[in-house]
Amino acid sequence: MKGANLSEGGEFELLGLTDDPQLQMLLFVVFLAMYTITLLGNLIMFIVIHVSAPLQTPMYTLLKSLSFLDFCYSSTVVPQTLVNFLAKRKVISYLGCMAQMFFYAGFATSECYLIAAMAYDRYAAICNPLLYPIIVSPQVCISLIVGSYSAGFLNSLIHTSCIFSLKFCGAHVVTHFFCDGPPILSLSCVDTSLCEILLFIFAGFNLLSCTLTILVSYLFILITILRMNSAQGRVKAFSTCASHLTAVCLFFGTTLFTYLRPRSSYSLTQDRTVAVMYTVVIPMLNPLIYSLRNKDVKEALRKVWDRKAMR
């Protein structure tokens, strides 16, 4: 295979998380349990918000979209990883790898923009409560969601097209448990500097623009909260933002660490551990974070449960 270009009919071998058979079985059970919680948690959150009349507001419409994204985002990576834990040869086809990268990058970048849109929503609700229904009307909310998906999948198209336009030579062993950009780039037998610069610019723009939106939004929120005379009002405003801030720290902390570094600083073990966080752990935690810390969601869950129990 050495020196041969990988064609559309070829395949990549994934190194995975470990080559220890016993540890692979343990990880299979852990990942399966976490993936089940992810699917159920996000599906329940989506359904509860969809069927509960009090939750038909822009804030919860954005949260419903986040649940859908987490559901899809995790599903692009975890099922293949579960199969590979049990397989003797951890392989993925060329087209399968391309599809996985496209949808993973699309959903991940869409989530990045959606979290920024949620920060803007909180800014409008806390800093301009009287104008909030106009600033974030249902039409504006839908535009924010559509814009997030559009930006996400445009970035993904550029990202995937750039990487898979390269020639891949050698053993085609991906030093990761799924098809991510940096490990696939390292397999190319041609100069990748232009592609790396392009991807760094787009990743930097996406992450930094979203981070800046969040920071500016929360700066204005903090100023508004500190100006409040009522201690109860300050507590209520802080509690409204607490869940979103937790999600922001988890998601942006891991993605900034992963993608805004030169390739020379990549560490295989470190990168795979961080990747588990943002592909498996965070999508599982998000519905728990938003439901356990939100009175409206907990009340809606209780009402849905009571209706089910009465049938």
Secondary structure as UniProt FT lines:
FT   TURN            2..3
FT   TURN            8..9
FT   STRAND          11..14
FT   HELIX           21..51
FT   HELIX           53..55
FT   HELIX           58..75
FT   TURN            76..77
FT   HELIX           78..86
FT   STRAND          91..93
FT   HELIX           94..127
FT   TURN            129..131
FT   HELIX           132..135
FT   HELIX           138..164
FT   TURN            170..171
FT   STRAND          173..174
FT   HELIX           181..185
FT   TURN            186..187
FT   HELIX           193..226
FT   HELIX           231..259
FT   HELIX           263..265
FT   HELIX           268..276
FT   HELIX           277..281
FT   HELIX           282..292
FT   HELIX           295..310
//
